[in-house]
Amino acid sequence: MALAIVNYLAFFVPIHGFVLKLVAVVFVLIFMGVHMRSVEGGGKFQTIITALKILPFALVIGIGLFNLQGDILLSSAPLEGYAKTGIAALIAGVASTTWSYDGMGAACYMSGEIKNPKKNMPLGLILTAVIVLALYAGLTFVASGILSIDEMATSDAPIALLASKLPGIGQYAGTIVAIMAIIVVIGSLSSCIMYQPRIEYAMAKDNLFFKSFAKVHPKYETPYFSIIVQCAVAIVLIFASNLSALLGYFTMVALLKNVLTFGTIFVLRKKGKEHGYDPSYKCQVVQLCLLLQLL
């Protein structure tokens, strides 16, 4: 994510090679500091950045809906030249959407630090699924009604191409899309540094991982050791690889993690019933959101 941010920044400022990687490290260190100092402060930042992420998508969808071209939207003939079938289509679809939907269950990682989790956890999971699905479906629908299949298949930046065809945006499309991308990925980077270390922290508390990861900062009351270690690993990966390779690794690991996670829900719920486990809200809500993610 840090590398992606800097790649979009390069649209405005020429950043390349080693300097690009150094700037990416700076972004990781900044958000490491933010989320080590305060859970509430980090949460407020996420609220602001999430609102800024949704607004440009809503703007593109809103303007696009009034500029749909019926002949493009209803035409399916061009699909014949690009459509894949069978397992190849399934793999392609999974690989291209895993990144977009993987964070939908991330709120669960923060459950131990959420106020009124009985109400807010199910609400957060349901709203996340509905809002993310609505945004992606809306953006896809608008793109399908303005861009031809040929344009979408051959473009390296289809959203920028879409924006370039909208009235009032067209001449500034490159700049607007670059700014949108920077805001979106900054939000993703910040949220990842916030929630990801909570997995190892929770595991360590349950004696399922190295005990050091359960350390909590005496002043800030955050799992500082887990945050520092994971940011350190991220910095190593920034210098050890490139953006395309890291996305490939991410997709593979995320799919494996999701399969194991979803599978354990059924197993642990059954074991819980045998030991008198009575949760504050039923796991069907979580399963529904996770199934939506898979779909």
N, C-alpha and C positions, 0 to 999 in steps of 0.2 A: 504493500500500500504506500509506503514511504517513497519507494522508487517510482510508483505511478504518479504521485503528487509532483515530484520533481520533473518527470517527463512532461507533464502538462505545464509546469512553470516555464519550461524551456520554450514554450510557444511565445512567451513575452521576453524572457531573458535567455541569451545563449549559454546553456549549461551543458557540459558534456563530460564524459569520461570519469576521472577520479573525483573531480569537483562535484559532479552530479551525485555520486555516492556519499560524499561528505555532507552535502545538504540534506540528503535522505536521513543520514544518521542524526543530524540536528533535529529533524522533525520527531524522530523516535525519542530522543532525549527530552525534548520539550514536553511531550505528552506523558512520558514516564514521570517527570517531575510533577505535572498537574495531578495525576491520579495517585501518586504516592502521598501527596499532601492532604487530600480531602476527597472522601467519597461524595459528599454533597456538592462540593465545588465542581468535581468532574461531572456529576449528574446534571448540574445547571448548564455547564458548557454543552453537554450532549443535547439538552433540550433546545438550546439556541441553534446549534449547528444542524439538528434534525429539521427544524422549521425552515432553515435556509436551504436545506436539501430538497424539501418537498415543493417549495414555491416555484422554482424554475421548471420542474417536471410538470406541475399543474399548469403553468403558463404555456408551455409547448403543446400540451394536450388540449387545453382550452382553445387556443388559436387554431390548432390543427383541425379540430372538429368542425370549424366553420369553413375549412378550405379543402375538404375531402373531394377527391375526383372519383365519381361513380364508376367510370370505365376501368380505372385501376383497382378500386376496392373490390369490385365484383368479378374481375377477371382472374381465372385460374389457369389459363392456358400456359403462361410462361413457367409455371411450376414444373412442367414436364421435363424441362432441361436441367433442373437442379435437384429435384426431389430424390431423396434416398429412401430406401425401404429396409425393413427387417432390423437386424441387430445394429447395422451401421448407422441407421437413423436414430436408434435409441441411444447409442453411445455418444453420437454427435450432440444430441439434445441434452443429455445429462451433463456432458463436459462443458457445454456453453452456458448452462443455467445454474450449476452448482454454486458458482461464485456469487450470483445474484441473490440466491435464497438461503445460503448457508447460515446467515446470522439470525434467522427467524426464531430460533429457540434459545438465543444467547441470554435472554432475560433470566432463564433458569439458573445460570451460573451465579447470578447476584442475589438469589432468593434469600440467603441468610442476612442480607443487609437492606432488604426492602421493607418499607413501612406497610403495615396491614397486608401481609402477603396473601391472606385468604381472599381478599377482594382484588388486590392489584396484580397478582401474578396471572390469574386466568384472564383478567381484562387486558393486560399487556400483551399476552400471547395471542389472544383473539384479534385485537386491534392491529397488531403487527402483521398477522397473516392477511387480514382483509385489506389493509392500506397498501402493503407491498404488492399484493396480487392486483389490486385496482390500478396502481401506478404503472406496473409493467404491462398489464393487459391494455390499458389506455394508450400507452406509448406505442405498443405494437400495432394496435388498431389504427392509430393515426398514421404511423409509418406505412402501413399496408394500403392506406387510401391516398397517399401522396407520392410515395416512391414505388417504382415498378420493381418486380422481382429481380430484373437484371441489375438495377441500380443497387438494391440491397445486397445482392450476392457479390458484386464486384467492388463495393466501396469498403475502404479501410476504416472509415469513420461515418457510418450511416446516420448517427444522430446529428452530426454536424451537417451532413447533406440534407437531412430533413429540415433542420433549422434554417438552412440557406434558402429553402423554398417557401418559408412562411413570410407573409407581409409584415413589414415593420421590424423584422429580425434579420432578413436575408443578408444584407451587406455587413452585418456585424456577427454573422453566424459563428465564425471561427473563434472570435474573442469570447462570445457568450458561452459556447460549449466548453471552451477551455476553463472558464471561470466556474461553470457548473460542475465540471469534473473535479476541479481542485477542492471545491466545497464538499462534494459528495465523498471523495476519498479521504479528506481530512477527518470527516465525521466517522468514517469507517475505521481509520487508523486509531483515532482516539478511543472509540468504543472497544476495539479489540484489545488495546493496552489496558483498558479498564476491566473488561470481563474475563479475558482469557486466563490471567493468572489465578483467578478465583477457582478454577478447576483443580489445579495442583494444590492450592491452599486447602480446599475442602477435603481432598483426598488425603493430604498430610494430617489433617485433624482427625480423620477416621483411621489413621495408621495404615493407609494404603499407598503412601508415597513417602519420600524422604522427609523426615521431621522438620528440617530447616525451612521447608516451604510453608509451614504453619506459623512461622514467626509473624507477629503483628508489631508495627511500629509503636513504641510507647507513647508518643505524642500524637501522631496522626491517626492511629488506629486503623491502618491499612496493611494488607499483606505485602510489605515492602520487599521482602526477600524474593518472593515469587515474581513480583513485577520486575525487579532488577535483573534476575536471571533470564527471564523470557525476553526482555529488551536486549540483553547482551547477546543472546542467541540470534535475535533478529539482525543485529548489527553485523554479526559474523556472516550471516546469509547475504546481506547486502553486498559485501565485498567478495563473497565466494561464488555468486551466481548472477544471473540477469533476470529481468522482469518476466520474460516468456517462460524460462525454465522454472522459476518459482511458482508461477500460475499452474504449471503442469503438476508440480509436486503437491501444491495445495489441493487441487482437484482430487488427486488420488487419495491423499490422506483424509480429506474431508469426507469423501464417500465411504471409506472404511470406518471412520469414526461414527458417521451417522447410522450405518447399518448396525454396528455394535450397540450404539445408544438406543436406537428404536427397539431393537430386539430385547434388551435388558428390561425395558419398561414392563413387558408382559411377564417376564420371569420374576422380577422383584415385587410386582403387585401380587402375584400368587403367593410368594413367600411371606409377604406382609400380612396377608389374610390369615395364614397359619399361625402367626405370632401376635395376632390382635392389633395389627397396624390400622389406625383409623385416621387418614389424612384430613386436613381441613378442607380440601377440595379434591374432587375425584380426578383421576388421571386421564379420564376420557377426554377432558379439555385439551390436555397436552398432546394426547394421541391424535386428536382431530387436527391440531395445528401442524404436527409433524407429518401427518398424511397429506395435508395440503401442500407442504413443502415438497414432498416426494412427487406429487402430481404436477 
